[in-house]
Structure formats: structure tokens, C-alpha cells
């Protein structure tokens, strides 16, 4: 049944000249029929270069928005309309405007995991893989980092010359992992390397053999000579790595590292988008796209 549905999806996307983007956290059967897989911003950049005029984003709402910002002339469809991101929605534009009044001489750095409405009021965007490099290149010593305080804390520790102000925000899935989970995992798998995402708390990151983005974690595991790994990010990455490297062993850091929003996208959702019976088309005013693109353009300039 799954193979039949995948075959029909592959036929329809070719027939209709539609490109399918799949974030690393969605299910393996969706990744198998995608044109591109990876982190959110990488997908947006690949979509921008793609020849097709219609994009289906298998991810969450802010990712589809980012695709639209980078490719305003294209039709962008979010495969699962209910797929949001709690972190992206933690801070409203009005709240950020008030924060900027409290920190008037600070450069506002926004994690890519933010809404377009928030990006309109930020100076520069960063991804988990580019945050350190970009923040180090900002001329201003004072940085207001939103919304993930754990990624921000990682930047603050690595760049002591910067005055990094954090807010109380972050990914609830990664932030829920406690240090005890690390100690338990290391005790159960003493020969395994620990690879963690910087959205995890500092108490978790301090035990890591490698800290990096989702793509960074995958690349590290694939290229490493080690044979066992504890994966400290969304549980699907351990699953995907098992397919990529069947000769290695991968253990989720915690069975609770599951993003319900990412899991809401199904193969049937993708099929329904292709038949015109599902999905959510992303529409944004031209002025909003223009304002939100400023911080992304700055990221590309610095990165």
C-alpha cells in the first residue's frame, strides 16, 4: 500500500512539475519521495534554485513561510495545515517591539525558527549551524538573541566577547531532556559518542562529543569511524541514520524527543496536496515579504 501510494505521488509530481521538500524530522516514507531533504533553511535555498513553480513543504508553518519569502513568485503549499512550531510562536511581533525598547542598542538576532511576522522586526537571521559564525561577525557587541535561550546560551559561551541577552524561549521537545537522560544513555551505551543539537539545555550539551545542527549531526555520524552513537535530537534522525549507515548503531538520547507537529505530516497529506484536495497555500503581502527578507539577506551576507 505504501509503495503504491509513493509510486502515484512520484507520478503526479512529475506530471504536474511540483517539487516536494521534506524536513529531516518527517517520516522516512515521505523522505523517500521528496526531491530535497534537510534542514529548513537549506530546503528553502534549494527550492529557490529549483525550476518548478509549485513547492510542497513537508515540515511546519514557519518553514513554508521561509520558502515563500525566498521564492515569492512560487506557489508554496504546507502539506499539513496543522503543523506549527511552538518555539516559532513563543514571541509575538508586539512583544518583540517592546523588547527592542528595553534593549535599544542591541542587534536583534532571530533564529530561523521564527514566524515571518517576527522576522520583520529583526536585524539578522541565523540557523543552528551558522549562529556562531554570524554572531561573531556582527559589529555590535550587544546582541538580543531570540527565541531559543539554549541555542543563544551556546553562542554566548563560545563568544565571551559579545554581550548576548537571552529571553525565556526555546524548543519544548529539546529543552525537556534532562542531564539524567544523558547519564542513563551513556551508562547503557558506554562506547557510543553523544551528538546533540544546540537546542538542548547546557546541562545536556556539556556532555556531548559533538554539538551541531541536524544536518551536522547526520554528517558527523556518517563520516565518523565510530560505530555507535547516542542521538540528541528528534528521534527520527536516529531512524534515518539507521537506513543510511546500517553497519552502525544509533540510540535516541530520549524516547520523548518526538516533535508532534513534524509527525502530523503523512504520505496521504502529500498525495492530497498533489491532487488539489489538501494542504495550505502560503500567502503573504508583498510588503511583509520585503520586510521579512531583510534579516535573511543579512544572514546570507554574513554567512
Secondary structure as UniProt FT lines:
FT   HELIX           2..16
FT   STRAND          18..23
FT   TURN            24..25
FT   HELIX           28..31
FT   TURN            32..33
FT   STRAND          36..38
FT   HELIX           40..49
FT   STRAND          54..58
FT   HELIX           61..70
FT   TURN            71..73
FT   STRAND          75..78
FT   TURN            81..82
FT   TURN            86..89
FT   HELIX           93..102
FT   TURN            103..105
FT   STRAND          107..111
FT   HELIX           116..119
FT   TURN            120..121
FT   STRAND          124..126
FT   TURN            128..130
FT   HELIX           131..137
FT   STRAND          142..146
FT   HELIX           149..158
FT   TURN            160..161
FT   STRAND          163..166
FT   HELIX           172..175
FT   HELIX           179..188
FT   TURN            190..191
FT   STRAND          193..196
FT   TURN            198..199
FT   HELIX           202..205
FT   TURN            206..207
FT   STRAND          210..211
FT   HELIX           214..223
FT   STRAND          228..232
FT   HELIX           236..244
FT   TURN            246..247
FT   STRAND          249..252
FT   TURN            255..256
FT   HELIX           260..263
FT   HELIX           267..274
FT   TURN            275..276
FT   STRAND          280..281
FT   HELIX           286..302
//
